[in-house]
Amino acid sequence: MTMPSNDDPSVPSGHEPHDPLNGIRVGALIGGLFGALITALTSVANAWLVFIGAAVGAIVGYRSQRKR
């Protein structure tokens, strides 16, 4: 399977075909760090917030890159 190139007419000008994947990665990282910060400020029992934050961040990152 090959990724579309920049010459592909289905890819809008100025956008890389892997922008949504980068949005997922960056969103998950930032969301996970935010969840870890909240966990560190409250209690270790809230460690599940890291996973929830990463999932929410990944969704927000994906959607924000798809709309651009």
Contacts in CASP RR format, 6 or more apart in sequence:
PFRMAT RR
TARGET T0000
AUTHOR 0000-0000-0000
METHOD contacts of the structure
MODEL  1
MTMPSNDDPSVPSGHEPHDPLNGIRVGALIGGLFGALITALTSVANAWLV
FIGAAVGAIVGYRSQRKR
3 17 0 8 1.000
3 18 0 8 1.000
4 10 0 8 1.000
4 11 0 8 1.000
4 17 0 8 1.000
5 11 0 8 1.000
5 17 0 8 1.000
6 14 0 8 1.000
6 16 0 8 1.000
6 17 0 8 1.000
8 17 0 8 1.000
11 17 0 8 1.000
15 68 0 8 1.000
16 22 0 8 1.000
19 65 0 8 1.000
19 68 0 8 1.000
20 61 0 8 1.000
20 62 0 8 1.000
20 65 0 8 1.000
20 66 0 8 1.000
22 65 0 8 1.000
23 58 0 8 1.000
23 61 0 8 1.000
23 62 0 8 1.000
23 64 0 8 1.000
23 65 0 8 1.000
24 58 0 8 1.000
24 61 0 8 1.000
24 62 0 8 1.000
25 58 0 8 1.000
26 61 0 8 1.000
27 54 0 8 1.000
27 57 0 8 1.000
27 58 0 8 1.000
27 60 0 8 1.000
27 61 0 8 1.000
28 54 0 8 1.000
28 55 0 8 1.000
28 57 0 8 1.000
28 58 0 8 1.000
29 54 0 8 1.000
30 57 0 8 1.000
31 53 0 8 1.000
31 54 0 8 1.000
31 56 0 8 1.000
31 57 0 8 1.000
31 58 0 8 1.000
32 50 0 8 1.000
32 51 0 8 1.000
32 53 0 8 1.000
32 54 0 8 1.000
32 57 0 8 1.000
34 53 0 8 1.000
35 49 0 8 1.000
35 50 0 8 1.000
35 52 0 8 1.000
35 53 0 8 1.000
35 54 0 8 1.000
36 49 0 8 1.000
36 50 0 8 1.000
38 46 0 8 1.000
38 49 0 8 1.000
39 46 0 8 1.000
39 47 0 8 1.000
39 49 0 8 1.000
39 50 0 8 1.000
END
